[in-house]
Amino acid sequence: MSVIERHLRPLIEYVKANRQAQRLALLSLAGLLLWMTALNLSGEVEALRSRMALQEDRFRRLAQVVRSYRNEPHQETAPVPTGDILSSLSSLIDQVGIKDRLVQLSTGSTGATLQLERLYGEELATLLQELERRGLPLLSAELRSVPYGEARLFACSLLVGGGK
């Protein structure tokens, strides 16, 4: 018999024998359960308040970003390209400096097809930015990453629309 069991045995025997002690023990146990439940609920409520405060802060920041976006002056619509789309694309390729990597440049009923290979990411990004700046809409694009020695270069096929 352990020390704790030796001290508790007389108390347990007393509670078993005395009806009022049983009621007091049950009432104490119920009070302890209520207190533990209230403590647990209090912790849950505090965690919920913390999450709500975090969500409110996120919402405030999002609303602030939306307000600042709405207050920015809107850009005018993209300029309509003038002249031949092939000459525009040819001058663009010369300007970006990727003429030696041009595979195909042709025109069709829906626009011009532009195929390039061995492009670095920066060159591709510059090409796409210049297309947008000049008002040449990109109708479709196929992009492949190709291993080239230690680096990975891009090969792309672009369908560029012309102004009507």
Backbone bond lengths (Angstrom), bond angles and torsions (degrees), N, CA, C in turn:
res aa  C-N    CA-C-N  psi(-1)  N-CA   C-N-CA  omega(-1)  CA-C   N-CA-C  phi
1 M - - - 1.448 - - 1.528 108.83 -
2 S 1.357 116.89 132.39 1.450 120.79 -178.05 1.524 110.40 -81.43
3 V 1.304 115.59 170.10 1.465 121.61 -177.71 1.533 110.32 -66.54
4 I 1.303 117.36 -42.31 1.470 120.90 -179.34 1.524 109.90 -65.94
5 E 1.336 115.49 -43.51 1.461 119.11 -180.00 1.527 110.91 -64.63
6 R 1.327 117.95 -36.04 1.462 122.41 179.05 1.525 111.36 -64.92
7 H 1.344 117.59 -35.70 1.469 120.68 -179.92 1.528 111.93 -80.63
8 L 1.347 116.71 -32.07 1.460 120.05 -177.49 1.533 113.06 -83.08
9 R 1.322 118.38 -24.88 1.463 120.98 -176.78 1.529 112.29 -56.12
10 P 1.344 120.40 -45.96 1.469 118.01 179.55 1.530 112.11 -64.71
11 L 1.352 117.57 -34.90 1.464 121.10 179.32 1.525 110.18 -66.24
12 I 1.329 116.52 -43.05 1.466 120.82 178.98 1.524 110.27 -64.09
13 E 1.297 117.74 -41.34 1.471 121.25 178.73 1.529 110.04 -64.27
14 Y 1.331 116.87 -38.95 1.466 120.61 179.52 1.527 110.40 -65.09
15 V 1.359 116.86 -42.81 1.465 120.89 -179.39 1.527 110.03 -65.93
16 K 1.334 117.79 -38.63 1.463 120.92 178.62 1.523 111.66 -63.94
17 A 1.286 116.67 -34.46 1.461 120.20 -175.13 1.528 112.52 -86.24
18 N 1.311 118.74 -28.06 1.462 122.27 -173.26 1.525 109.91 -105.55
19 R 1.315 116.91 121.93 1.467 123.23 -178.06 1.530 110.94 -66.36
20 Q 1.314 118.39 -40.90 1.473 121.42 179.66 1.518 110.80 -67.12
21 A 1.310 117.83 -34.34 1.466 121.80 177.87 1.526 109.81 -67.90
22 Q 1.345 116.20 -35.30 1.463 119.35 176.91 1.525 110.83 -63.87
23 R 1.333 115.56 -44.65 1.469 119.45 178.69 1.528 110.94 -61.87
24 L 1.347 114.97 -43.78 1.467 119.28 179.64 1.533 110.93 -62.87
25 A 1.339 117.06 -40.26 1.470 120.75 179.43 1.534 110.64 -66.11
26 L 1.338 116.03 -43.01 1.465 118.98 178.38 1.525 111.40 -65.74
27 L 1.319 116.63 -40.77 1.462 120.63 177.71 1.524 110.46 -64.04
28 S 1.328 116.72 -40.97 1.474 120.07 177.95 1.521 110.84 -64.91
29 L 1.344 116.06 -41.92 1.459 120.20 178.63 1.527 111.26 -64.02
30 A 1.341 116.82 -42.91 1.460 120.38 177.27 1.522 111.11 -63.42
31 G 1.321 117.71 -41.23 1.464 121.68 176.92 1.520 111.45 -62.35
32 L 1.337 116.16 -41.56 1.464 120.62 178.33 1.530 110.42 -63.84
33 L 1.331 117.30 -42.81 1.457 120.67 177.77 1.526 111.64 -63.80
34 L 1.319 117.23 -42.28 1.465 120.22 177.26 1.521 111.25 -63.41
35 W 1.325 116.20 -42.00 1.463 120.19 -179.86 1.536 109.97 -63.98
36 M 1.339 117.00 -43.17 1.470 120.34 179.75 1.536 110.78 -65.98
37 T 1.346 116.51 -39.07 1.460 120.40 177.86 1.523 110.75 -64.23
38 A 1.327 116.24 -44.24 1.468 120.20 178.84 1.526 110.94 -63.25
39 L 1.323 117.20 -40.19 1.465 121.22 178.19 1.528 110.45 -64.03
40 N 1.326 116.89 -42.07 1.457 121.17 178.27 1.528 110.50 -64.81
41 L 1.321 117.58 -45.84 1.461 121.14 179.02 1.517 111.19 -62.81
42 S 1.323 116.69 -36.97 1.468 120.45 178.14 1.526 110.30 -62.13
43 G 1.325 116.71 -41.89 1.468 120.21 177.77 1.519 111.57 -65.19
44 E 1.334 116.64 -40.28 1.463 120.44 178.71 1.524 110.94 -65.45
45 V 1.335 116.75 -40.68 1.466 120.71 179.24 1.527 109.95 -64.13
46 E 1.332 116.66 -40.64 1.464 120.22 179.53 1.528 110.57 -65.11
47 A 1.334 117.21 -41.19 1.472 120.41 177.51 1.525 110.59 -64.49
48 L 1.329 117.12 -39.21 1.461 120.95 177.93 1.526 110.77 -64.63
49 R 1.311 117.21 -41.87 1.475 120.45 177.50 1.521 110.87 -62.15
50 S 1.310 116.02 -41.27 1.465 120.14 179.12 1.528 110.81 -62.76
51 R 1.332 116.98 -44.58 1.473 120.33 178.59 1.519 111.01 -64.97
52 M 1.343 116.83 -38.46 1.465 119.67 179.05 1.524 110.72 -65.14
53 A 1.337 116.85 -40.38 1.466 119.95 178.56 1.526 110.30 -63.35
54 L 1.321 116.64 -40.53 1.461 120.33 178.05 1.527 110.79 -63.79
55 Q 1.329 117.56 -44.00 1.458 121.02 179.28 1.526 111.57 -65.65
56 E 1.333 116.73 -38.22 1.468 119.55 177.26 1.519 110.56 -63.60
57 D 1.341 116.64 -40.57 1.464 120.42 178.59 1.521 110.34 -64.55
58 R 1.320 117.79 -42.46 1.462 121.16 177.93 1.523 110.79 -62.95
59 F 1.326 116.52 -41.80 1.461 119.84 179.32 1.524 110.89 -64.57
60 R 1.345 116.86 -41.33 1.470 120.13 177.91 1.526 110.89 -60.32
61 R 1.329 116.38 -43.62 1.464 119.81 178.90 1.527 111.56 -64.25
62 L 1.332 116.60 -41.65 1.457 120.03 178.37 1.521 110.73 -63.45
63 A 1.326 117.28 -43.06 1.465 120.76 178.38 1.524 110.54 -62.60
64 Q 1.330 116.92 -37.23 1.459 120.58 178.75 1.531 110.54 -65.90
65 V 1.330 116.99 -41.09 1.464 120.45 178.04 1.523 110.39 -64.30
66 V 1.330 116.42 -41.77 1.467 120.25 179.25 1.520 110.41 -63.97
67 R 1.344 117.03 -43.21 1.473 119.80 178.51 1.522 110.99 -62.11
68 S 1.329 117.19 -43.90 1.469 118.78 -179.51 1.525 110.69 -66.50
69 Y 1.341 117.21 -35.15 1.468 119.80 176.97 1.521 110.64 -66.22
70 R 1.321 116.41 -42.35 1.467 119.36 -179.46 1.525 111.48 -67.85
71 N 1.330 118.03 -29.82 1.457 121.25 -178.32 1.525 112.88 -81.09
72 E 1.329 117.31 -14.11 1.462 119.77 178.14 1.523 109.13 -70.78
73 P 1.312 116.38 144.64 1.470 117.92 177.11 1.525 109.13 -67.97
74 H 1.312 114.71 135.56 1.458 119.44 -179.48 1.516 109.56 -79.01
75 Q 1.334 114.39 142.62 1.461 119.14 178.63 1.521 109.37 -73.14
76 E 1.288 113.57 149.83 1.457 118.82 175.79 1.527 107.99 -67.87
77 T 1.296 116.41 163.05 1.455 119.81 177.67 1.525 108.93 -63.18
78 A 1.307 114.88 155.75 1.458 120.22 -176.83 1.524 110.17 -61.74
79 P 1.316 116.76 142.21 1.458 118.94 -179.94 1.519 110.63 -65.58
80 V 1.301 114.48 142.72 1.459 120.19 177.95 1.519 107.61 -80.00
81 P 1.327 116.53 126.48 1.466 118.04 -177.50 1.521 110.55 -66.48
82 T 1.299 113.34 142.49 1.460 118.73 178.22 1.522 108.65 -109.14
83 G 1.292 116.70 148.30 1.457 120.56 177.52 1.516 112.31 86.82
84 D 1.314 113.52 -168.84 1.459 122.42 -176.57 1.523 109.98 -75.12
85 I 1.343 116.82 136.06 1.465 120.94 -178.56 1.525 111.03 -69.10
86 L 1.337 117.36 -33.53 1.465 119.85 179.16 1.520 111.26 -66.00
87 S 1.335 117.37 -41.80 1.465 118.94 178.76 1.527 110.42 -68.65
88 S 1.339 117.16 -35.02 1.466 119.85 176.99 1.521 110.87 -64.01
89 L 1.330 116.42 -44.91 1.464 119.70 179.22 1.522 111.84 -67.78
90 S 1.315 116.97 -37.43 1.463 120.76 178.92 1.523 111.06 -63.32
91 S 1.343 116.60 -44.49 1.469 119.01 178.52 1.532 110.84 -68.11
92 L 1.312 117.02 -33.04 1.463 120.42 177.59 1.523 110.81 -65.81
93 I 1.321 117.28 -43.10 1.466 121.60 179.24 1.519 110.23 -64.32
94 D 1.344 117.23 -39.96 1.463 120.62 175.87 1.525 111.07 -62.86
95 Q 1.320 116.22 -43.04 1.466 120.57 -177.94 1.530 111.09 -64.38
96 V 1.333 117.27 -42.33 1.459 120.67 -178.85 1.529 110.54 -73.67
97 G 1.324 117.56 -23.39 1.463 121.41 176.35 1.518 113.01 85.33
98 I 1.321 117.02 36.28 1.461 120.28 -178.50 1.531 111.30 -123.33
99 K 1.314 116.51 25.70 1.467 120.68 -176.54 1.530 111.43 -63.85
100 D 1.324 117.34 -33.17 1.454 120.39 -178.73 1.530 112.81 -71.90
101 R 1.314 118.16 -11.89 1.460 121.68 179.84 1.529 112.42 -108.44
102 L 1.313 115.99 11.51 1.457 121.90 177.45 1.530 108.80 -77.75
103 V 1.337 116.52 126.55 1.451 121.81 178.72 1.517 109.86 -98.03
104 Q 1.343 116.90 -45.27 1.455 120.04 -177.19 1.520 109.23 -150.79
105 L 1.319 114.47 141.46 1.457 122.54 172.76 1.522 106.20 -140.35
106 S 1.336 115.22 110.46 1.460 118.83 -178.28 1.522 109.13 -143.10
107 T 1.321 114.51 165.06 1.455 119.63 -179.58 1.521 109.30 -118.18
108 G 1.323 113.75 151.98 1.459 120.37 179.34 1.509 109.48 -142.35
109 S 1.322 115.99 -167.78 1.467 119.87 -177.03 1.530 111.96 -72.43
110 T 1.329 117.22 -27.35 1.474 119.28 -177.61 1.522 112.76 -96.96
111 G 1.309 118.04 -13.06 1.458 120.65 -178.80 1.515 110.39 154.65
112 A 1.315 116.09 -158.30 1.456 120.94 -178.46 1.518 109.71 -107.42
113 T 1.334 115.34 141.45 1.462 121.75 176.86 1.514 108.21 -101.23
114 L 1.309 114.70 130.94 1.459 121.74 -177.37 1.519 107.44 -127.96
115 Q 1.350 116.84 118.72 1.455 120.75 178.78 1.521 108.65 -117.89
116 L 1.337 114.61 129.21 1.461 120.95 -179.62 1.522 108.65 -132.61
117 E 1.324 115.84 155.46 1.463 119.77 177.11 1.529 109.36 -138.87
118 R 1.331 115.44 163.50 1.469 124.49 178.81 1.527 112.04 55.74
119 L 1.328 116.62 46.28 1.467 121.06 178.49 1.517 110.05 -95.87
120 Y 1.305 116.17 138.02 1.462 120.78 170.32 1.526 108.26 -78.35
121 G 1.309 117.13 157.93 1.458 121.70 -178.60 1.516 112.88 -57.82
122 E 1.332 116.97 -39.14 1.459 120.90 -179.68 1.533 111.12 -65.67
123 E 1.333 115.52 -39.36 1.462 119.31 179.37 1.522 111.05 -66.24
124 L 1.329 115.75 -40.53 1.460 119.45 178.29 1.521 110.63 -64.64
125 A 1.318 116.95 -42.75 1.469 120.30 178.98 1.529 110.67 -63.19
126 T 1.341 117.23 -41.79 1.460 120.97 178.23 1.520 111.02 -62.92
127 L 1.333 116.38 -42.12 1.463 120.70 178.63 1.529 110.72 -60.34
128 L 1.318 117.17 -46.66 1.465 120.71 -178.92 1.527 111.47 -65.61
129 Q 1.324 117.23 -38.56 1.471 120.55 177.90 1.523 111.04 -65.16
130 E 1.307 116.29 -41.10 1.470 119.71 179.97 1.529 111.23 -68.61
131 L 1.335 116.99 -36.23 1.463 119.58 175.50 1.529 110.10 -59.77
132 E 1.318 115.67 -44.78 1.474 119.40 179.73 1.521 111.11 -66.72
133 R 1.329 116.77 -42.15 1.462 120.62 -178.25 1.522 111.54 -63.62
134 R 1.309 116.85 -35.52 1.464 120.56 -179.62 1.525 113.36 -85.15
135 G 1.315 117.34 -1.22 1.456 120.62 176.98 1.508 113.75 78.44
136 L 1.319 117.20 25.26 1.460 121.77 177.16 1.527 107.45 -98.86
137 P 1.336 117.23 104.85 1.460 119.03 -174.79 1.523 112.28 -71.97
138 L 1.313 115.41 138.41 1.453 122.07 177.43 1.528 107.36 -88.36
139 L 1.333 117.12 112.15 1.463 121.68 -176.23 1.521 111.82 -84.94
140 S 1.323 117.59 -37.98 1.464 120.70 176.02 1.522 107.88 -157.35
141 A 1.327 114.11 159.08 1.458 119.28 -179.72 1.521 109.49 -148.23
142 E 1.311 114.93 140.60 1.456 121.32 171.96 1.516 105.96 -121.76
143 L 1.317 116.14 124.09 1.461 121.21 -174.39 1.519 108.51 -124.92
144 R 1.333 116.28 130.45 1.459 121.48 177.85 1.521 108.35 -127.07
145 S 1.318 114.72 139.87 1.458 120.90 174.42 1.522 107.52 -95.39
146 V 1.329 116.55 124.74 1.460 121.68 -173.68 1.524 108.65 -120.51
147 P 1.350 118.11 129.02 1.468 119.01 176.19 1.526 110.23 -67.96
148 Y 1.313 115.45 136.53 1.459 121.09 -179.90 1.521 106.76 -141.53
149 G 1.329 116.84 93.14 1.453 120.91 -175.58 1.525 109.40 65.97
150 E 1.314 116.46 -126.91 1.461 121.98 178.50 1.519 112.09 -81.65
151 A 1.322 116.77 -23.38 1.474 120.78 -175.16 1.519 110.64 -97.61
152 R 1.324 114.29 170.05 1.466 121.59 173.35 1.520 106.64 -118.15
153 L 1.309 115.15 122.83 1.455 121.46 179.60 1.525 108.79 -108.43
154 F 1.310 116.03 171.48 1.457 121.43 -177.40 1.519 110.80 -112.47
155 A 1.317 114.80 145.04 1.465 122.60 168.83 1.513 105.11 -121.08
156 C 1.329 116.81 133.17 1.457 118.47 -175.83 1.523 110.84 -138.59
157 S 1.304 113.10 152.22 1.458 121.82 174.23 1.531 105.65 -127.66
158 L 1.305 116.94 118.70 1.469 122.38 -174.60 1.528 109.42 -117.09
159 L 1.317 115.20 138.74 1.456 121.20 171.38 1.520 106.22 -109.54
160 V 1.327 115.46 113.41 1.450 122.15 -174.64 1.521 108.60 -110.24
161 G 1.331 116.25 128.05 1.447 121.12 -179.66 1.511 111.30 -87.41
162 G 1.298 115.33 152.20 1.450 120.81 178.24 1.507 111.81 -106.19
163 G 1.295 116.83 165.21 1.462 120.80 177.45 1.509 110.71 -72.20
164 K 1.306 116.61 139.54 1.473 120.97 -179.84 1.497 109.51 -93.63
